[in-house]
Structures are given as structure tokens and as C-alpha cells.
Amino acid sequence: MFYEETEFQETPTGLIPRDWEIKRLGDVCNKITDGTHRTPKYVDSGIPFLSTRNIVPFRKGFDFSEYKKYITREEHEEFIKRCKPEKGDILISKCGTIGRTKLIDVDYEFSIFVGLALLKLKKDIVVGEYLEQLLNYKPYRLRMEVSSPGSTRKTLTINAIEKLQIPLPSLSEQRAIVGVLGVVDSAVELVDRVIAKTERLKKGLMQTLLTRGIGHKEYKQTPIGKTPKTWQVVRLKDVSFDFIGGGTPSTSNSEYWDGGIAWMTSAHINGRFITSGQRYITKKGLENSATNVIPKDNLLVATRVGIGKAAINKIDIAISQDLTGVIVDKDKALPDFLYWVIINNEKRLKSMAQGSTIKGILREDLGRLLIPKPPLDEQKEITEILSAVDTKFELEKKEKTKLEKIKRGLMDLLLTGKIRVKVD
């Protein structure tokens, strides 16, 4: 099915097989335009109105999870005089994530905003699915970004889109390339659905287990809502020995860095556990800054940047001013249980933040956070259930990352013609 190409030609896009052509996007389209330049009057229901936030390449339909707007049919009829999106056309993001490309695969009517360009393809020259794959390939995304004027807010122009040069194999080979890459896309989409389902399960279990517990029949009303009758409601400081702040050694002093003491900011939190440093500092850096070392098996809470993030440090680690180290009284609460309580209280923590430019939570306020306190054995049961689901969630995310890496490798080979797909 595959074979290695040996004969190439030099082109403005790099080396490509001798039998491939170079075309400008303008040459493979009947028309390139963009959406309306006028902000519409949104309504509660009507015709969908899409922006760049609705565009997700290689996925069926559009993403309306965070942004869903409607306009009246009257405005839609006005807008499509300029730009009428139809199934089989291509959308390209002109701003924000420049160059993000999506093949329209829906039959329903919609209008688009100026941030999206619309390409009406010459389908006897180019396959829409091939163009979606090619324009989302990193080198072409970068070319579109480089060709976008502007210092603070870059915008891809219609003229730049028209002039973008692309390699074109035969229609049959375009379809064959799409067939191979599409298999991986389908696998990624399937994993995405599983991840979303697991995330919903995790959130549901958190809400249930941290308020209803396991096997209880009697409940009471408390300041944090209804909880099992046998549970206590306490302040976080009631189950903690101390709350420790952090700092950052001067980055201009080389004597403070590249030592043997692990150090981190809130950006280093990406899951339940911290097992390594984001950077490493020296003893001098520790002694000449506000940072402090948090002993292992305690709780790290983001109280400035990334408020609401939390992790359990499995190593001794120094922290930045973005974090607070909670030294847990393990005779009263398990760090793993408190981790889930903090994660479940993200909104409440964010509401506690103070400040005008960079908001933060005072350590005293964090200590006053009201939390549920089941007996230690029930804390352990709850933690084991939530941790099992979280482990499944993390494995699924790793599977997606692995598939995405495979996809990038295939794109590097197939979209440059280094490896060819045999066609009849």
C-alpha cells in the first residue's frame, strides 16, 4: 500500500515528488471571501452564527460547548449575500488561532463572522478533506501565521490566503492520503468521546461522594449543604498544621538556579501528583528568597495564578508565590481526600480571591474554607473510588497524546510525499 519516493523536485514549499504540482490556494478555489464585518443582533434561537471558537479540525460538526450564538433569518439572508457557507466548503480561522481549518460537513444553514474565511473549492482539482489535512499541517499553519500582519493582534488576510502555495498530488492520491490520516482521526475522536464520558463520570462521582458519602441513610443540613449525619463540617485549618507561602529566587542571579532543590509554580500542576521539579534552585536561592520547601505528602494549592488547582507533592519541593503549601494533620484528614475537596471547591475558591490586577487568596482565608470531614476510613474509600476513575481518565489522555503523535508523524511523511500511497 505504501512505498518510499525517490524522485523529488525543489519548490517554494520544499521538496515534493516530481509528479506533484504546486498551486496557489486562489487557483484551487472558485471564490475566497470572509464572513460578515458587521456585529449581528443575537437572539435566543434562530440561525447558528459561527466564530473561530466553533472550529475544531477533523471532528464532525462544530463545537458549541462554550460558544453558541443565533441570529434571525432576516440577518442570515442578508449575510449570505456576501458569504454563503455550504457543505464541502472550507473554513479558515483568520485571527486567534490563525490557520485552523475545518471542512464543512453539516447540511444545516449558518452564517459566519469576519474572523473566518470561506473557500469555495474547485472539486475537480482538490479534495476538501485533503485540503483540511494539509492546511492544519504545522508548516502551513506557520506560513499563514507568518504572512499575517499585525504586532499585537495578527490577522490573516484574504490576499495572503489566495497566495498561499500548496502541493497537490492527483485527486486519487489526495483521497488515498485522506483515507490513511482519517483512520487516525477517527481513533482520536473515539478517544475524545471516552475522555468526555469519563470526565462527566468523575465530576458526578465527586459531587455525590463528597456530599452524600458511601452507604449513608441519614443526612443533616450544614453550612456547606446536606451531608451525612455522622460527618463533621470543619475549617481547612482545623485539619492542618500550617499554611506556607512561597517565592521565586532572583532569575538574574545564576547562583540561585540549577541546584539540587526542586522548585515549582502553579503552572507545573497537571494532575494529582507532583513527582519532579519544574526547575531546580540552590541552597543560596532558597535562603535568599521567600520560597519555602514543603515536605512531601502534603497539599499544594494554587492561591494566586491558576486559583483552584491543587496537587499532592510526592517529593520535598520549594514553591513560588503562586502556591500555598498545606501541611496536613494526617490523624484528621488524608492529603488525597483534601485534594478532591479542593478540586470540588474550585468555584468557591475563585470567589474568595482579592486584588485588582493579580487576584489571590489570603492564607488566612484559605484556612477558613469550610469542608466536609468524614471518618478517616470513609475518606480512604472515597479517595480510592475517585482516584481509580482519575487514573482511567489520565490513561485515556495519554492514549490520545500517543495517537496525535502518530498522526503528526504520518502527516510529515504523506503530506510531503516522502512516503507515497499506492493508487490504482
Beta strands, then each sheet from edge to edge (+ up, - down):
strand 1: 2-4
strand 2: 8-11
strand 3: 14-17
strand 4: 21-24
strand 5: 29-34
strand 6: 47-50
strand 7: 69-71
strand 8: 90-93
strand 9: 101-103
strand 10: 111-112
strand 11: 116-121
strand 12: 165-168
strand 13: 219-222
strand 14: 225-228
strand 15: 232-235
strand 16: 240-244
strand 17: 257-264
strand 18: 273-274
strand 19: 279-281
strand 20: 293-294
strand 21: 298-302
strand 22: 310-313
strand 23: 317-319
strand 24: 323-328
strand 25: 370-373
strand 26: 419-421
sheet 1: 1+ 26-
sheet 2: 2+ 3-
sheet 3: 4+ 12-
sheet 4: 5+ 11- 8+ 9-
sheet 5: 7+ 6- 10-
sheet 6: 13+ 14-
sheet 7: 15+ 25-
sheet 8: 16+ 24- 21+ 22- 18-
sheet 9: 19+ 17- 23- 20+
end
